[in-house]
Amino acid sequence: MLALTPAPLQTAGERALFGELTRWDTGGSVRAAVVASIPMIDGPLGRRISDAVLFVPEGIAVIRIAEVLRQSGVVKAVPEGAWTIAPESGPGQALQLSGGGSTPLDGLMRAGMDVAMKLRRAGLEPGRIARLTVLVGDVTGLIPSDGDLGEGDLVARLEPRSLLLGIARSSRYAGVDNPRLWTTADVRAALEALELSGRGPSVEELNGEGFPYSPYVLRRPELLTPAAMAASPAAAGPTAGPAAQAPEGSEPPVRDQPSPDAIAQAVAASAAAAHAAVAQEAATSTPPRDTVAIDDPAPAPDDGDGIGGLFAGAQPDQAPRGTVVPPRTAAPPATSVFQQPPPAAPPAMPPLYWNQTQQPEEPEERSGPRGRVALVTLVGVLVLALLGVGGWLLLRDGDGGGSGTDAAPSTAQTQEAGPEVGDTQLVGGTSFTVEAVQVDDTCAGHAYGDTAAFLAATDCTGLSRALYSAEVEGAPVVVSVVRVRMPDTGVARELQTLTDRNGSGNVSDLLREGVRYPGSPAELSGAEYASAVSGSAVTIVESDWVDEDAPGGSPAIDAIADAGLALPVPPFPAE
């Protein structure tokens, strides 16, 4: 059991539950699962309606840690109405829970709807969500003894046997008609969508808790539909005869997962159908779903139809997901408060007038004594004016406080040059070295597959790419970082959704366009992938071993791809 508590726990009930789960240790020796502390608050009074989220490979559940106040005895939990507690001697009385109320079910129902809504906005299909209440306090027994209230509502006491039973029944409820197990990428994307603070679980940790490894998010609506078809009885073959059916009254078994071949065929069929619909999606007003985004979330849709699969047909809203480091640009230098104001321009020289008694058209008059005096005076004034202007320009350039180029630096001066070949960058404990960089003002000719067709219809406004080298587990790796600036945020999200799909092509990395560096591979083959969107900029990272036969594992390369989202690229060309 992997317990995630990135923020300090606030209540005694939380500390008691997570203390118990921590004693179970990680891995599948006791129970393979992940419990993340993600409190959900409801109403202006800040009342908690749930405290944590449970992830198991079969599905998810919301958890409410209900502290029993100043009461002891056996708790009787019912699907509707108030719960009661009966001491060893004396009549039963209404249960008193911390935060008010005598039943947590209404709040848990709203928490489950909120989780489903957030996951659907992030493009993840949650399936059926169970609701588990953990009673903390002097509770000596539970009615019903197995804690199953039906319809996904479950109750457990804070002791290992009861907790394990509650988690097992939660996974069974969530796994009914679930066409696909939750993978490592699904869980990480879900925790990000639910805004887990602090460090999230690594791929290795999730793999150790029984979640199958996948570098891509597979709980997309377009991917789950063909998987459900592959898992249906028609796809699985003829059903068993009456003699093989379960006896009446026994609990239905959990549906087995489809075979890997069936899942692969279903995913391929879904991807092909999704690619054919890219043009139609771009023309509709419904925004696509992202893998990672950090913009403000869209308004929440009306999810009043409940959870537990009751509103599975709802259209998921688009939502933000993830954090990405924006392109590095330098801010223009601030003007000092002690900067001297620029000197005023010299006053214009007043016009000179000849003696009104003279006739300008008679040259012989100008050659007289009075004409020569006036001419000498004029020359002297012009010389003084030139000296004054020259001195003013010299002083302005010397003190740097004028309004010329020093006070108003150009765009080229304010924009950072960006990484250059040979620069190093330390991200996540790994040192990356810049091997090649390139900046273009168009994506035309720099993409392939469906992505090329998309960019041909809506060209980018800037393309910045870089190749990095690094060493992981003693073997060299190559990292391609591509950052694309689109005309607006909506189009950027459409591009990210398209490139996230298998077989949809991509923006070309520099290796694909023939750029090489000493020791580089000829191409990226079987590379791990990561993407993020920040405003109108989409970042696409691919990482791969330089040597195809390197002994390192794919989880290490997957972590490098995630770290590559923070690597800088040269600034975009000015618009």
N, C-alpha and C positions, 0 to 999 in steps of 0.2 A: 504494500500500500504506500503510495507516494503522497505525502501530505504537503501542500503548498500554502505557506503562511507568509507571503511577502511583506505584509503590513502587520504592526503589532496587534495582537488580539485584544478585543475590548471588553469582553464579558467573561465571567467565571465559567459559564457553560462552554464557550469556545475553547478556553484553555483546557478544560477537562476533556472535551472530545478530541482535540488535536493532540493532547498529551497521550491519550489512549492509542490513537492511530500511529503516532510516532513510535510507540513501543512495539508495534507490529513489524517494524523495519520495512525496507523497500523490497520490491520483487514480488514474485508470486508464491512465496512459501506459505503465506497466510491467505491473502486475497490480492489479486492483481487489479488495481484500480488507482484512480487519482482523485483526491478530494482537495479542492481549491477554496480558500477563504475569500469569497466574493459576496459581501453583504449587500442586500437589496433593501432599500428604504422606501416606505410608502407614506404619503400624506404629509401635511405641514408639521406635524409633531415629530417627524423622524422615526416612526415606528418601524421596526424591522419586520419584514415578512419572510425573509429567508436569510441564512447565514453562510451557506456554502453550496458548491455545485459538485456533484459526483459524476465522474466519467469512468465507464467501463467499456470494453470493446463492443458490447451489445447495445449501448445507448447511454443516456444521461438521466440524472435526477437532481432535483433541487432539495436542499436539506434545511430544515429548521431545527435549531437547538433550543428546545423548550425547557426552561428552568422552572421546576416546581417549587413554589414559595411556601415555606413554613407548614408543609403538609407531608404526610407519609402514609404509605399503604399501597393498595392495588389500584391501578388506574384502569378505568373502563373507557375505551375509546370507541366512538361511534361515527359513522359517516356523516351524519347530520345532527346538529344540536350540540349542547354542551357536554364536555367530558366530565367524568366524576372520579373521585378518589375515595376509597373506603378504607379507613384504618382497621387495625386488627380488632378493635372493639369500638362499637359505636356506629351510627348511621353514616351513609355516604354523603358526600357534599361536593359542590361544584369545584372543579379543579381551578386553581389560581396559578396562572403562568406569568413569568416575568414579562413586563411590557403590556400586561392587561389581557383580558379575555380568558376563556376556558377551553378554547379549541384553536389550533393553528391552521386548520384546513383552508379557510377562506383566504388567508394571506398567502399560503403556499400555492393556491390556485393562481392568484395574481402573479406571484413570482415565476411560476412556470410559464405563464403567458408572456411575461416580460422577457424571459430567456429565449423562448421560441421566436419572439418578434426580433430581438437583437440578432439572433443567428440567421434568420431569414433575410434581414437587411444586409448581412454580410455575405449572402449567397450560399448559406449552409442550410441543408434540410435537417432539422433536429429529430424528426420522427416522434415517437411517443415519449413523453417526459414523465418520469415517475416523481412522486412527492414523498419524501422520507422525513418523518419527525423523530428526533432523538430526545428522549426524556432524560433530563439531568436532575438529580435530587434524590431524596429518600423514597424511591419507588421500589417496592418489594415484589411487585407482580404486574402482569398486563393481561387485559381481556380485550380482544381475543389473544390467546397465548402466542400465536404466530405473528401477530401484529398486522395482518393483512385485512384492510378495511374494504378492499375491492376498488376497481376503477383506478388503480395506480396510487392510492393513498396507503402508506405503510407507516408503522410505528415500531420503534425499537427502544430498548433501555440501554443505558451506558454500561454495557458489559459485553465482552467479546462475542459470546454465543449469540446474543440477541442482535448485536450490530451486524455480524456476518449474515445472519438470516435476513435482516432488513435489506442489506446490500444485494444479496443473492436474489431476493424477490424483486427488487428494483430493476436489476439487470434483466430478469425474465420478463417483466412487464414491458420494459423498453425494447426488448429484442423481438417481440411478436411482430411478424410481418416486416421486419427490418431487412431489406435486401442486401445490405452491406455492413460489415463491421466498421467501426470508427478506426481510422488509421492515425499514425503519428502526425501527419500534416493536418488532418481534420481537427485533432485535439488542439494543436498549437493555434490554428486559425480561430477555433471557437473561443479559446481563452483570451485571445487578442480582441475578438469581437465583444466579449463580456467585460473587457477593460480590467483584466488582472493586472494589478500594479506590481512593479518590481520584476524580478527575474522569472521567466517562464521555464517550463521543463525542457530539457534537451531531448533530441531524438533518441539518444541512447537510453535515457531514463524512461521515456514512454515505451520504447521497445521492450525494456525489461519488465514493464507492467502488463505485457500481453497485447499491446496495440501493434498490429502489423505495420511494417515500415512502408511508407509511400512518400515520395518527394512532392506529390501534388495533392491538392485538396480534391477528394473524390465525392464528397457529399453535396455535389451540385444537383439541382433538380434535373438537368438534362442528362446527367450520368446515372442518377438513381432509377429513373424510369426504365431504361433497358435492363438494368441490373434486376429490378423487380420482375421484369418479364422472364429473365433467365432463371430467377428463383421460383417462378410460379410452377404449380403442378404440371401444367401443359408442357413447359420447357424441360421439367425434370423427368418426364416420362409417365407411363401409366401409373395410376394410384394403386395402392394395395387393396386387396379384396376385403370383404367384411371380416374374415377370420383374423386379419392382421391389424384391425383397428383397435384403438385403445379401449379398455372397458369403460362402460358408462360411469360417470361420476369422477373419473380420474382427471388430473390436471393436464391440459394439453401440453405436449412437449414444445420446446423452443424450436423455431424453424432453423434448420441447418443452413449454413452459408453455401452459396453456389460454388461450383468448381472454379478454379482459376481460369481455365479455358473459356468457360461461359462468361465470366466477368470480363475477360479481355475482349471477347467478341462483342459483348454489349457495349463496352466503353468505346470500341472502335466505331460501332454503328452510330452511337450517340454523337461522337465527335464529328463524323461525316455529316450528320443531319444538322449539327450546330453550325458547321462551317457554311453550309448552303444557305443558312438563315442569317448570316452576318449582315448582308446588305439590307434585308428587311428590318433587322433590329436597329440598324443605324438610322432608318427613316422613321421609326416609331418614337413616341414621346417617353416610353418607359425606359428609364436609365438602366444600363447593364450592371452586373454585380461585380464587385472588385475582390481581389485577393488581399490587397493592403491599400489603405488610404488614410489620410489624416485630416481631411477636410471636415467641416462641421457636418454632423449627421443630418440626414433628411428627416422631415416630420414623420413621426411614427404612424403607421397605418392603423386602422381600426381592427383590432384582433379580438373582437367581442365574441367570436364563435367558440372560444375555449381552446384547450390544448388536448394532448392525448390523441393527436391525429384528426381532431374534429374539423380543423381548418387547414387541412393539408393542401387544399386546392387554392389557397390564397396566393396572390401574387406577391412574392417577396419584394420589399422595397430595397432601394440601393442604400448602402451604408458605407461609412468610412472603415478602413481597416489598416492598421499598422503604422509604423513610423519609419519615415525615411529621412535621411539627411539631405537637405536641399542643396542645389548647386552652390558651390562656394563663390561668393562675390564679396568684394571689399566695399565697405561703406565709405562715402566721401569724407575726407578729413573734416572734423568740426572746426569752425572758426573760433579762434581764441577771443575771449572777452577783452584781452589787453591789446588786441590788434588796432593799430592806428588807422583812422579813416583815411581814405585816399585824398591827397591834396587836390584842391580845386584847380580846374583848368585855368591857365592864364587868361586874363581878360583880353578880349579882342582889341587889337590896336585901333585907336580912333582914326577916322579918315583924315588925310592931309589935304589942306586947301591951298592952292596958289593965291598969290596976291590978286585980288579981284580987278586991279587996274591993269594987269598984264593981259596980253592977248596970246593965248596958247598957239594960235596958228602962225605967229610971227617968230621964227626961230632966232632971229637976231636979238630979240629981247632976252631970251633965256641965256644967252652967252654973256650977258652983262654981269656985273658984280652981284646984284641981288639974286639973280637966277642961280649962280653958282653956290651961293650960301644956302638957298633952299634945297638944292640937290644934295649938297653935303649933309644937310640936316636929315633929309629923307634916308640916305644911306646909313647914317648913324643909328637912326631909330630901327631900321630893319635889322642891323647887326645885333643891337641889344635884344630885339624880340627873338631872334634865332638863338642867341645865347641863353635866354630865359627858358625857352621851350626845351633846349637840349639839357639844361641843368635839371629841369623838372622830370624829364624822362629818366635821367641818370639816377635821381633820388628815388623815383618810384621803383625802378628795377632793383635798387640796392636794398631797400628796407622790406620788400616783399609784402607790403601792406596795401598796395594799390588794387585796382579792380581788373588787372590784366589776367594773364594766364595763370599766375601763381595763386591768385585769390579764387579763380573759378577753373579748377582743373578740368581737363577734357574727359570724355567718356573713357578713352583709352588709359588715362592716368588713374581713374577711380576704379577701373575694373581689374581684378586680380588676374595675373597671367595664367594661373592654374598650374596643375602639376606638369613637370617636364620630365623627359626621359632621364632616368637615374635617380629621381626622387624616391624616398621611402616613406611609407605610411604604416603606423602600428595600429591595428584594429583587433580587438579581442585576443591580445597576446600573440598575434601572428604579424610578422613584418612583410609588407607587400612592397615590391619595387616596380616603378613605372618602366615599361619596356617600349611602349608606343602610344601616341595620342594622335587624334585627328578630329577636326571640327568642320562641319558642312552646314550650309544654310538650307538644305533640302534633303528629303528622304528619298527622292526619286532615284532609282537605281541602287538603293542601299537596303533593300528588303527582298524577301522571297515568299512564295506561297500566298495564302490568303491575306497575310499581312501586307504584302506588296500591293495587292488589289485595293485593300482598304486605304493605304497611304496614297495610292494613285488618285483616289476620289477625294481624299482630304489630306493634303500634304502637311508635313510638319513645318514649323517655323525655325527649327534649329535642331541639329544633330551633333552630339559630342560623344566620342568614343575613346576608350583607353584599354590597353592590355597591361595586366599586372602579372608578375611572377612571384611565387612564394614557395615555401617548403613546409610540407605537412607530413608528420610521421616519418621524417627522414627522406621523403621523396618530393621532387619538384612538381608544382602544379601551376596551371595557367588560369587566369581569371579575366574574363571579358566583361567590361562595364560599359553599357550603352545607355545614354540619357537622351530622351526625345522630348522636345518642347512642341506641344500641340497648340492649336488656336485657342482652346478653352478647356476647362476642367472636364466637362461632359465628354468631349471627344477623347481626352486623355484616358478616361476610365474605359471607354469603348475599346481603345487600343490595348489596354492592359488585359481586359477580359478576353480579347481575341488571342493575344500572344500566350495567355495562360493555358489555352486549350492545346492538347496534344495534336500534332499534325497540322497546325494552322500556319506554319511558317514562322518567321520572326524578322526582326531588324537584323541585318547582316553584322556579324562581328568582324573585327579587322582581320583575323586569320582567314575568314571566308573570302575576303577581298584581296588576299595575297600578301598582307603585311607579315613580316617575319622578324624575329630577333634571335640572337645566338641561343641555341638550345630549345627553340620553340617547336611545338608540334605542327604538323601540316594543317590540322583542323581540330575542331572540338567534336569528339565522338562520345556519345553517351554522357554528356555533361549534365551536372546538376543545375537547377534553375531556381531563380528567385526574382520577384518583381515587387515594385512599390510605386505608388503615385503620390505626388505632392503638388497640389494645385494643377497646373497644366503640364507638368513635367512627369514623364514616365521613366523609371529606371529599371533596366533589365540586366540581370547578372547571370552569367554562365561560368561554371568552374569545372575543371577536369584535370585528371592526372596527365602530365606530359608523356609519361610512359604508360601505355595501355595495360601493361603487365605489372604495374606497381602493386606492392603488397598491401597498401592501405585500403581501408573500407570506404564505401560510399557515404556513410553518415558523416565522416570527416570532411568529405568534399561538399556535402550538403551544408554543413556549418560554415564552410568557406564561402559558399554562395550567399548565405544570409549576411555574413560579415561584409561581403562585397557591396552591399547596398549603401554602406557608409563610406566607400572609397570615392575620392573626388575625381572629377573629369574637368577638362578645360571649360571655361565659360562659353555660353552660347554666343554666336555672332549677334551684334546689335540689330534690333528690328528696325 
